[in-house]
Amino acid sequence: MTGVYGMQSRGLARTFTRAGVTASVGGAVLLALGVASTVFLTTRAGGNPVGRDIALISSELGSRSALKQAEGMAQLKGILAHDVNDYGVQWQSAHAWLPELIADGHDATAAKLARREVLSHSSWTPLVGLWQEERVKALMLMGKVNAALRNAKSLFYVCTLRRTSSALLLLQECLEKAYPHGKKLVNLFIDEQMAGASKAGVSCKVLTLIKINAKPYEAVLQQIHGTSQWALTEKMNLLLLSGHVRRALRTAKLAAALNTNVRSYLFAAADVARAMKAVDSTVYRANRYMLAAARRYARMAGMH
């Protein structure tokens, strides 16, 4: 399953690369957000290294034995519940365990776990997008194309600029599956994203046809009452996932205004840019904003 999906994605990537979407999303923004991918695994209380658990679970999930796979799944659920705030464990779930579950045909389990992780850790921006991406893939493979399409729209809204090209590829594939006779609609989506990557003022009308199921995100959103930068980031991501994009942009700007650390300036700016991308439904303004932010950051860093 993984190989087939990869071939489809590579074909779509060429389509968007010609439009400049992949290049514009992945240029200066990679420099801005590259440090977000550096994660160190921690050690749990009691001296049991998380790394050993990770290796064991990965081995069992990848086993050909149904019994070993079941044991791995049970341990996976246990470690996710036990080490709920361990970034290393959650990083592994997004980068390895969920893809392994999908590769082995456990699509429903992967979709449920991905949703749980998103709702439980909605302030962990890079991982939220990765979990949501795996959920979309799982739903597609389950044949739930309409649900996959709704979740793909949420993914496009919430993902980092670095992952936007991947989100666009998934959106296109979901559209093709949901509208097998809608070639004009799919082509319109591609044309709108092409235009919206190269000039201002272009929105994607196709996205307005996709209705997000906002209830799961709104239920968690109602439980967040803080006004710290961390709480505002959590609110912003839930607002993006639920499709309340203008509220998300206002929240992102509030969070950015609280930032006083030069080293984290680009991360705050990237959140504003993500919300701009969601409001516009295309990437041009968000990319321009991040390029300006990167130049400003260079000046700020030179003063320290």
Summary of the structure (lengths in Angstrom):
residues: 304
radius of gyration: 19.3
end to end distance: 50.3
largest distance: 59.1
contacts: 1007
relative contact order: 0.12
helix: 78%
strand: 1%
